Amino acid sequence: MSRSKKKTKIQAITTAKSEKDNKTEANRKLRRIVKQKVNSGQMDLPDLREVSNVWNFNKDGKKYKPEMTKKELRK
């Protein structure tokens, strides 16, 4: 992986490293709701987007940054 680098000059707008905790929490919440609905006999199951709000996650999006240096493009 010493030669791997990003191909596009896109960077996250955040100080957070990842959204892993947010995604884990959202999927646990979804699985819990689905399990309760299946056990009660309901077949109208929610979508992930209905249960969690991606706008509340730690990262706030991405933007194109054409002036990125070679160091910033390294993985």
Number of C-alpha atoms within 10 A of each C-alpha: 6 6 6 9 13 11 8 11 14 14 15 15 12 12 9 11 9 13 12 11 10 16 14 11 11 19 14 11 14 19 13 11 14 18 12 12 15 12 9 9 9 10 10 9 14 13 10 14 10 9 13 17 11 15 9 9 17 17 17 14 11 11 11 11 12 10 8 13 10 9 8 12 15 13 10
